[in-house]
Each structure stands twice: as structure tokens, then as C-alpha cells.
């Protein structure tokens, strides 16, 4: 089956065609970074307008790259949440129009499920059950993945997501947007031991996350650092970046290892935009390896927002006999209980 995936959840317009849930026939992503960069973050109205202007050409390019026509599609999978409502509506209604005119199935997909299943776009894939850590600008969550469509939420961020914290700290340091790649690059030349920032492990046994306190700690330190040149004369911006990054990674590593060992799984996965960070990959890989757990990570192009992962999720939902009604709507927030086949850990 050839599934067209469409994702307009935030600031990237993406379309992809995936065959039989594994073979990526095409993947097109129209980035909006240059549009939002001057504002230091995503401007929802600008994002929606850009989606409207580019959705048709992005889908056309995806079909051309796959050497297929719309008539060759078996279904369309589209992100219906979580995300920016205006942005999500562009993708959903474009998909609805095609499905109505061509009389093919429409599948609504949770963006988080797309990230969870992005590991299946690679040649080597984990075996069920496994633990997956999704780390991006909008989400930091741990799931116990028992099968396709069967997910248990183990923990999630109580405030800022890890990627959001990277963007905010980059803004505090005047580094620009998006913050993740900039801080990663700076941290390579910095010392993570120069500044000690707090690690929010929360109460014993908790698999939830919290990064707002860390962000505040960085803001307070930077304010003091700028006002007191003598006291912090040996500390450079790169040191602050490295120290902040280390504080985030320590928590992420501890949580995924604890979840994996607690559940006794042999495989774990690291997905989402922040998973592009090489240092994070190495930290998690080393920590899981020491516990005898094999780590799986998608290549960077499938870590960031993309439609190929949405097509994979749609394929397995279609196999399960699921089809969406044309009255389906988007959701800005998407509680795990609203993701079919998912439940919250008690």
C-alpha cells in the first residue's frame, strides 16, 4: 500500500509517500526557519499562512519524487494534533479534499505516535515491547510501546519540553532561533563543569520531567554573569551552553534507563527533534549499553518533524481497519487517552 503522509503541525510543511509502512518513496519538507528566525520563535499566524502557500507544491513534489499520481494512493494519513490549530487545519482540510474527491481512506494521526514509530523507517528496528523517549520542542515523554497502536505513557514533562528549554536558553544567551543546534555547536567547545545547574529528577521513582526550573536557573546565572565580570571572568558562553546541555541530558538519560530497566525491555528508542543532538545520542547509547539495552535512533531527517513518520502510523492504523470520518477535526492538545490504543501508566 502507498500511503501519503501530511504534517503541518507546527512550522514545517511536509509530505511523504511510504510503501507498506517501511519504504520511503519520497519525503519533502518545506522549512520555515528563515521566516520565524527574526522573531526568536514560531509565530502561529505566519506559520499558517506559509502552510497555505506551500501545501500544494509540497504534496506535488512528494508525488513526483515517488513517481506516483494521486490515483496510485491507497490512503492519506494526516496529523490532527497536537500542534498549532491554524497550521493543523491546513493539512487536514487539504487531505480531506483529496480523500473526498478520490474516495480514498483518510487516517487522522497523533503527531506523537508518528515520532514513536519513526524508528520503523530504518533498516534495523526494535522488537516489541520497547521503551521510547520522545524529545522535541513541544514534547518530552516516555512510552512503553507494546505493539503498533498499543502505547502506555510512563512519564511526560510537567512544564517546558526539553527542546523548548533549549530555545529559551538560547534566547537568554542572545544566540538566536532555533536554539538546539546553536547550543549543541557551542557546547562542543565549552566545559560542562564550569557552572552547576540543577537536575530536576523529581520524587523518587518518577518518570516525569521538568525543565522550567533549569531555565530559570540559567536566566538568573546569566544575569549575574553579565553584571559581575570579575567573579565569572573565566566562564564563557560556551561553558554555560555546555553546562546547561549536560543538566538536560543527565535527566533524560536517567529517566530512559530507569524506565527500561524497570520494565525489563531489551530495546529502547530515542526520537524527536532533540534526538538529532549527537552528544545526547552518545550519552543515551552508552548508558543503555551498560544495562544491556540496545538503542535505536532514526536518522536526523526522521527525528525532526516529517510526514514519513505520519504515513507509517497511518499505514498501521489502516491495517487495523481504522478510517477517519470526514467530519474529523484537529486538536491543539492531544491527551494520551485520546490517542487510540494508548493509556496512561498508573
Secondary structure, 3 states (H helix, E strand, C coil): CEEEEEECCCCEEEEEEEECCCEEEEEEEEECHHHHHHHCCCCHHHHHHHHHHHHHHHHHHHHHHCCCCHHHCCEEEEEEECCCHHHHHHHHHHHHHHHHHHCCEEEEEEHHHHHHHHHHHCCCCCCCCEEEEEECCCCEEEEEEEECCEEEEEEEECCCCHHHHHHHHHHHCCCCCCHHHHHHHHHCCCCCCCCCCCCCCCCCCCCCECCHHHHHHHHHHHHHHHHCCCCCCCCCHHHHHHHHHHHHHHHHHHHHHHHHHHHCCCEEEEECHHHHCHHHHHHHHHHHHHCCCEEEECCHHHHCCCCHHHHHHHHHHHHCCCCCCCCCCCCCCCCHHHCCCEEECC
